[in-house]
């Protein structure tokens, strides 16, 4: 068995730590922040529990399946797929065509476009995502969808399921996420993603792992192929193997000898979380836009996220590559004005994250993410930007599992 260090106490680091500790290894997790979780942290403000943006767990993704296998039970609720969802098209709110009834009611699709919509949904479910890794999603849509309005709705749904607002999004990634959403939906977690982080942390400690917070790593060196971690000039520890789950820029600071990770563009979003006493229009709990990269959802219609009566609302603008967040807050509030008039009189608290990093590498056509196993001996990687499998937290967990297997 090995003596293993893991840098980063988010979902990827904790998942790998649990797998390795249960296999009998000595595992120490170093987390720079004073609390575990990374972007999976949950903040309580005036009794409302806010994630770091609008988090959702795909019910049949890598992460959900892995947690079930590990015995980590995650509780929450599934957002309803009903006829109350809305999509803004050319400035007008329309019924989101998410169910047969909604398709018939939707003014966003006209005449034969409704049949085209049903046909393209079936084609998406049958499509081989792995065969179109090098194809841009825009090109795939142009080939398979003739209606511009159907294309616009699909692009909006793709932003929703992938969080990506980039013209070179891989058709593989788009199809993969759309299939999961259409087939199995997502889960909003009771108490936010802190529930997940807390349960993983308990399981790691029960398996004998050590979790250290507030630990700033000053450097890493390899001595006889064994990683030596420096906390201060006089405080260091040597391990048999090392797993890095931090962002790529941090990794290059710690291990400049690692080859560069080329062509990676981070995915970012402007996120507004609101705690409201009530909603002016309670049944209007979900919306996206085809005329702008916007999203809105009431997570308390599915999960317990407040210690008081009220609603937790998530709004998001999916930022394009190198796009500034300037004006994003006003755009989000204006979108909410249209959905829930007079909502401001019910506001209790808010959290605004103007440039939240959703994932560190946009899944662009033809781009291959770095391997879990690095060119340096006994040094491994995990995170949403590593490995071939999954997207978002699914990629984090899939790469963490693969790293644990190799280690």
C-alpha positions as CSV (number, residue, x, y, z in Angstrom):
1,X,0.0,0.0,0.0
2,X,1.1,3.6,-0.7
3,X,1.4,6.8,1.2
4,X,-0.5,9.3,-1.0
5,X,-1.0,13.0,-1.0
6,X,-3.9,14.8,-2.7
7,X,-3.9,18.5,-3.3
8,X,-7.4,20.0,-3.5
9,X,-10.4,19.1,-1.2
10,X,-13.2,19.5,-3.8
11,X,-15.4,16.7,-5.1
12,X,-12.6,15.2,-7.2
13,X,-10.0,15.2,-4.4
14,X,-12.5,13.8,-1.9
15,X,-13.7,11.1,-4.3
16,X,-10.2,9.9,-5.0
17,X,-9.3,10.0,-1.3
18,X,-12.3,7.8,-0.4
19,X,-11.4,5.2,-3.1
20,X,-7.8,5.1,-2.1
21,X,-8.4,5.1,1.7
22,X,-10.9,2.3,1.4
23,X,-8.2,0.3,-0.6
24,X,-5.9,0.5,2.4
25,X,-3.7,3.4,1.4
26,X,-2.5,6.2,3.7
27,X,-4.2,9.3,2.3
28,X,-3.7,13.0,3.2
29,X,-5.8,15.7,1.5
30,X,-4.4,19.2,1.5
31,X,-7.0,22.0,1.0
32,X,-5.8,25.6,0.8
33,X,-9.2,27.1,1.9
34,X,-10.4,26.9,5.4
35,X,-13.3,24.6,4.4
36,X,-13.6,21.7,2.0
37,X,-15.6,21.6,-1.2
38,X,-14.0,24.0,-3.7
39,X,-16.7,25.1,-6.1
40,X,-19.0,22.6,-4.3
41,X,-19.2,24.9,-1.2
42,X,-22.6,26.1,0.0
43,X,-23.0,29.5,1.7
44,X,-25.9,30.2,4.1
45,X,-27.2,33.8,4.0
46,X,-30.1,35.0,6.0
47,X,-31.4,31.4,6.2
48,X,-31.0,30.7,2.5
49,X,-28.5,28.1,1.2
50,X,-26.7,29.2,-1.9
51,X,-24.4,27.1,-4.1
52,X,-21.7,28.6,-6.1
53,X,-24.1,29.2,-9.0
54,X,-26.9,27.0,-10.3
55,X,-25.5,23.5,-9.6
56,X,-27.3,20.3,-10.8
57,X,-26.3,16.7,-10.7
58,X,-27.1,14.6,-13.7
59,X,-29.0,11.6,-12.4
60,X,-27.4,9.1,-14.8
61,X,-24.0,10.8,-15.1
62,X,-20.6,9.5,-13.9
63,X,-20.8,11.3,-10.6
64,X,-24.2,10.0,-9.6
65,X,-23.3,6.4,-10.5
66,X,-20.0,6.6,-8.7
67,X,-21.7,7.9,-5.5
68,X,-24.2,5.1,-5.6
69,X,-21.4,2.6,-5.9
70,X,-19.6,4.2,-3.0
71,X,-22.7,4.2,-0.8
72,X,-22.9,8.0,-0.7
73,X,-26.6,8.7,-0.7
74,X,-27.5,12.1,-2.1
75,X,-31.0,13.4,-1.3
76,X,-32.9,16.1,-3.2
77,X,-35.5,16.6,-5.8
78,X,-35.9,16.5,-9.6
79,X,-37.1,19.7,-11.2
80,X,-40.5,19.1,-12.9
81,X,-40.7,18.7,-16.6
82,X,-44.1,20.4,-17.1
83,X,-45.8,22.9,-19.3
84,X,-45.0,25.8,-17.0
85,X,-41.4,26.3,-18.3
86,X,-40.7,29.3,-20.5
87,X,-38.3,30.2,-23.2
88,X,-37.7,33.8,-24.4
89,X,-37.6,34.1,-28.1
90,X,-37.1,37.5,-29.8
91,X,-38.0,39.2,-26.5
92,X,-41.3,37.3,-26.0
93,X,-41.9,34.6,-23.4
94,X,-43.2,31.4,-25.0
95,X,-44.0,28.0,-23.5
96,X,-40.9,25.8,-23.5
97,X,-41.6,22.8,-25.7
98,X,-40.5,20.2,-23.1
99,X,-43.6,17.9,-23.0
100,X,-46.2,16.9,-25.6
101,X,-48.7,19.3,-24.1
102,X,-46.2,22.1,-24.0
103,X,-45.3,21.5,-27.7
104,X,-48.9,21.9,-28.7
105,X,-49.2,25.1,-26.5
106,X,-45.9,26.7,-27.6
107,X,-46.1,29.7,-29.8
108,X,-42.3,29.5,-30.3
109,X,-42.8,26.7,-32.8
110,X,-45.1,27.1,-35.8
111,X,-46.9,24.5,-37.9
112,X,-44.4,21.9,-39.2
113,X,-41.7,23.2,-36.8
114,X,-43.4,21.2,-34.1
115,X,-43.0,18.0,-36.0
116,X,-39.4,19.0,-36.8
117,X,-38.8,19.5,-33.1
118,X,-40.1,16.0,-32.3
119,X,-38.0,14.5,-35.0
120,X,-34.8,16.2,-33.9
121,X,-35.3,15.1,-30.3
122,X,-35.6,11.5,-31.5
123,X,-32.5,12.0,-33.7
124,X,-30.5,13.3,-30.7
125,X,-31.4,10.3,-28.6
126,X,-30.3,7.9,-31.4
127,X,-27.1,9.8,-32.3
128,X,-23.6,8.4,-31.7
129,X,-22.0,11.1,-29.7
130,X,-18.5,9.5,-29.9
131,X,-18.4,9.8,-33.7
132,X,-18.6,13.6,-33.7
133,X,-15.9,14.7,-31.3
134,X,-14.2,16.7,-34.0
135,X,-17.5,18.3,-35.3
136,X,-18.7,21.7,-34.1
137,X,-22.2,21.7,-32.6
138,X,-23.2,24.6,-34.9
139,X,-22.2,22.5,-38.0
140,X,-24.1,19.5,-36.7
141,X,-27.2,21.6,-36.2
142,X,-26.9,23.2,-39.7
143,X,-26.7,19.7,-41.2
144,X,-29.6,18.2,-39.3
145,X,-32.0,21.1,-38.6
146,X,-33.5,23.4,-41.2
147,X,-35.7,25.6,-39.0
148,X,-33.8,28.5,-37.5
149,X,-36.3,28.6,-34.6
150,X,-35.7,24.9,-33.8
151,X,-31.9,25.6,-34.0
152,X,-32.3,28.5,-31.6
153,X,-34.2,26.4,-29.0
154,X,-31.6,23.6,-29.3
155,X,-28.8,26.1,-28.8
156,X,-30.5,27.4,-25.7
157,X,-30.9,23.9,-24.3
158,X,-27.3,23.1,-25.1
159,X,-26.2,26.1,-23.0
160,X,-28.4,24.9,-20.2
161,X,-27.0,21.3,-20.2
162,X,-23.3,22.1,-20.9
163,X,-23.0,25.7,-19.5
164,X,-20.9,26.4,-22.6
165,X,-21.5,29.5,-24.8
166,X,-18.9,29.0,-27.5
167,X,-19.4,28.5,-31.3
168,X,-16.8,25.7,-31.4
169,X,-18.5,23.5,-28.8
170,X,-18.0,19.8,-29.6
171,X,-21.1,18.0,-31.0
172,X,-20.0,15.1,-28.8
173,X,-20.3,17.1,-25.7
174,X,-23.6,18.7,-26.7
175,X,-25.2,15.4,-27.6
176,X,-23.9,13.7,-24.5
177,X,-25.4,16.3,-22.2
178,X,-28.7,16.7,-24.1
179,X,-29.2,12.9,-24.0
180,X,-28.7,12.8,-20.2
181,X,-31.0,15.7,-19.6
182,X,-33.8,14.5,-21.9
183,X,-33.7,10.9,-20.5
184,X,-33.0,11.2,-16.8
185,X,-33.1,14.9,-15.8
186,X,-31.1,16.2,-12.9
187,X,-31.1,16.4,-9.1
188,X,-31.1,19.5,-7.0
189,X,-29.6,18.6,-3.6
190,X,-31.2,19.3,-0.2
191,X,-29.0,21.7,1.7
192,X,-27.0,22.5,-1.5
193,X,-23.8,20.7,-2.6
194,X,-22.5,21.0,1.0
195,X,-24.5,17.8,1.6
196,X,-22.4,16.0,-0.9
197,X,-19.1,17.5,0.3
198,X,-20.0,16.7,4.0
199,X,-20.9,13.1,3.3
200,X,-17.7,12.5,1.3
201,X,-15.6,14.0,4.0
202,X,-17.2,11.8,6.7
203,X,-16.7,8.8,4.6
204,X,-13.0,9.6,3.9
205,X,-12.3,10.1,7.7
206,X,-14.2,6.9,8.5
207,X,-11.9,5.1,6.0
208,X,-8.8,6.5,7.8
209,X,-8.0,9.4,5.5
210,X,-6.7,12.7,6.8
211,X,-8.2,16.0,5.7
212,X,-6.2,19.2,6.3
213,X,-7.7,22.6,5.6
214,X,-6.0,26.0,5.5
215,X,-2.9,24.4,4.0
216,X,-1.1,26.5,1.4
217,X,1.4,24.5,-0.6
218,X,4.6,26.6,-1.4
219,X,6.2,24.1,-3.8
220,X,6.6,20.5,-4.9
221,X,9.7,18.7,-6.0
222,X,10.5,15.1,-7.0
223,X,13.3,13.4,-5.2
224,X,14.1,9.9,-6.4
225,X,10.7,9.9,-8.1
226,X,8.9,10.6,-4.9
227,X,6.8,13.8,-4.5
228,X,7.9,16.1,-1.7
229,X,5.4,18.7,-0.7
230,X,6.6,21.9,0.9
231,X,4.2,23.9,3.2
232,X,6.9,26.2,4.4
233,X,10.7,26.2,4.0
234,X,10.9,24.1,7.2
235,X,7.7,22.1,6.9
236,X,7.6,19.4,4.2
237,X,6.5,15.8,3.7
238,X,7.4,13.1,1.2
239,X,4.9,10.7,-0.3
240,X,4.9,7.7,-2.7
241,X,2.4,9.3,-5.0
242,X,0.7,12.6,-5.6
243,X,-2.7,13.6,-7.1
244,X,-3.3,17.2,-8.1
245,X,-7.0,18.3,-8.4
246,X,-6.3,22.1,-8.5
247,X,-6.8,24.4,-11.6
248,X,-4.2,24.1,-14.4
249,X,-2.6,27.4,-13.6
250,X,-2.0,26.4,-10.0
251,X,-0.5,23.1,-11.1
252,X,2.0,24.9,-13.3
253,X,3.0,27.1,-10.4
254,X,3.7,24.1,-8.2
255,X,5.2,21.8,-10.9
256,X,6.6,23.9,-13.7
257,X,8.3,20.8,-15.2
258,X,5.0,19.5,-16.3
259,X,4.2,20.0,-20.0
260,X,1.9,22.9,-20.8
261,X,-1.8,22.2,-21.3
262,X,-2.5,23.9,-24.6
263,X,-5.7,25.5,-26.1
264,X,-7.7,25.2,-22.9
265,X,-10.4,27.9,-22.5
266,X,-12.2,28.2,-19.2
267,X,-16.0,28.2,-19.1
268,X,-17.4,31.1,-17.0
269,X,-20.8,32.4,-16.0
270,X,-22.3,35.4,-14.2
271,X,-24.4,33.9,-11.4
272,X,-27.1,35.7,-9.4
273,X,-28.7,33.8,-6.4
274,X,-31.7,35.3,-4.7
275,X,-33.5,34.6,-1.5
276,X,-37.1,35.7,-1.8
277,X,-40.1,35.7,0.6
278,X,-42.3,34.5,-2.3
279,X,-42.6,34.5,-6.0
280,X,-45.1,36.8,-7.7
281,X,-46.0,34.0,-10.1
282,X,-45.3,30.8,-8.2
283,X,-45.9,28.3,-11.0
284,X,-43.3,30.0,-13.3
285,X,-40.3,28.2,-11.9
286,X,-38.0,27.7,-14.9
287,X,-36.9,29.6,-18.0
288,X,-34.1,29.9,-20.6
289,X,-33.7,32.3,-23.5
290,X,-32.9,31.7,-27.2
291,X,-32.2,35.4,-27.8
292,X,-29.5,35.7,-25.0
293,X,-27.5,33.1,-23.0
294,X,-29.7,33.3,-19.9
295,X,-31.1,30.8,-17.4
296,X,-33.5,30.9,-14.5
297,X,-34.7,28.2,-12.0
298,X,-36.4,28.0,-8.6
299,X,-34.4,25.3,-6.8
300,X,-36.7,25.3,-3.7
301,X,-39.5,23.8,-5.8
302,X,-37.4,20.6,-5.8
303,X,-35.0,20.8,-2.9
304,X,-34.8,22.0,0.7
305,X,-32.5,25.1,0.6
306,X,-33.9,27.4,3.2
307,X,-34.2,27.4,7.0
308,X,-37.2,29.7,6.7
309,X,-40.2,30.2,4.4
310,X,-39.2,31.5,1.0
311,X,-37.6,30.6,-2.3
312,X,-34.1,30.2,-3.6
313,X,-33.8,31.5,-7.2
314,X,-30.8,30.9,-9.5
315,X,-30.2,33.2,-12.5
316,X,-27.2,32.8,-14.8
317,X,-25.7,34.3,-17.9
318,X,-23.4,31.9,-19.8
319,X,-20.4,34.1,-20.7
320,X,-18.7,33.7,-24.1
321,X,-14.9,33.2,-24.5
322,X,-13.1,36.2,-23.1
323,X,-16.4,38.0,-22.6
324,X,-16.6,40.6,-19.8
325,X,-19.3,40.3,-17.1
326,X,-19.9,44.1,-17.5
327,X,-23.7,44.7,-17.6
328,X,-24.5,41.0,-16.8
329,X,-26.2,41.8,-13.5
330,X,-28.6,44.3,-15.1
331,X,-29.3,41.8,-17.8
332,X,-30.1,39.1,-15.3
333,X,-32.4,41.4,-13.3
334,X,-34.2,42.5,-16.4
335,X,-34.8,38.9,-17.5
336,X,-36.2,38.2,-14.0
337,X,-38.4,41.3,-14.3
338,X,-40.0,39.8,-17.3
339,X,-40.5,36.4,-15.6
340,X,-41.5,37.6,-12.2
341,X,-42.8,41.2,-12.2
342,X,-42.3,43.1,-8.9
343,X,-40.0,40.4,-7.5
344,X,-37.8,43.1,-5.9
345,X,-40.3,43.8,-3.1
346,X,-39.9,40.2,-2.0
347,X,-36.1,40.1,-2.0
348,X,-34.4,39.2,1.3
349,X,-30.8,38.5,0.3
350,X,-28.6,37.8,-2.7
351,X,-25.2,36.4,-3.8
352,X,-23.7,37.6,-7.1
353,X,-20.7,35.9,-8.7
354,X,-19.8,37.9,-11.8
355,X,-17.2,35.6,-13.3
356,X,-17.7,32.1,-11.8
357,X,-15.5,29.5,-13.3
358,X,-17.8,26.6,-14.3
359,X,-15.1,24.4,-15.7
360,X,-11.5,24.9,-16.6
361,X,-11.5,23.6,-20.2
362,X,-14.4,24.2,-22.7
363,X,-15.2,21.0,-24.5
364,X,-14.4,22.3,-28.0
365,X,-14.4,20.3,-31.2
366,X,-11.2,18.4,-31.7
367,X,-9.8,19.3,-28.3
368,X,-8.4,16.4,-26.2
369,X,-8.1,17.0,-22.4
370,X,-4.9,16.0,-20.6
371,X,-4.5,12.4,-19.4
372,X,-4.9,11.5,-15.8
373,X,-1.4,10.1,-15.8
374,X,1.3,12.7,-16.3
375,X,4.8,12.6,-17.8
376,X,6.2,12.9,-14.3
377,X,6.5,9.6,-12.3
378,X,4.0,9.1,-9.5
379,X,2.2,12.4,-10.3
380,X,-1.5,12.2,-11.4
381,X,-4.3,14.7,-12.3
382,X,-8.0,14.9,-11.8
383,X,-10.6,17.5,-12.4
384,X,-13.3,18.8,-14.8
385,X,-10.5,19.5,-17.3
386,X,-8.9,16.0,-17.2
387,X,-9.6,12.7,-19.0
388,X,-11.9,11.7,-21.8
389,X,-15.1,10.9,-19.8
390,X,-17.9,13.2,-18.9
391,X,-18.4,17.0,-18.5
392,X,-18.5,19.3,-15.5
393,X,-18.6,17.4,-12.2
394,X,-19.0,14.1,-14.1
395,X,-15.6,14.7,-15.5
396,X,-14.2,15.5,-12.1
397,X,-15.5,12.3,-10.6
398,X,-14.6,10.1,-13.6
399,X,-11.0,11.4,-13.7
400,X,-10.7,10.9,-9.9
401,X,-11.8,7.3,-10.2
402,X,-9.4,6.7,-13.0
403,X,-6.6,8.3,-11.0
404,X,-7.3,6.1,-8.0
405,X,-7.3,3.0,-10.2
406,X,-3.9,3.9,-11.6
407,X,-2.4,4.9,-8.3
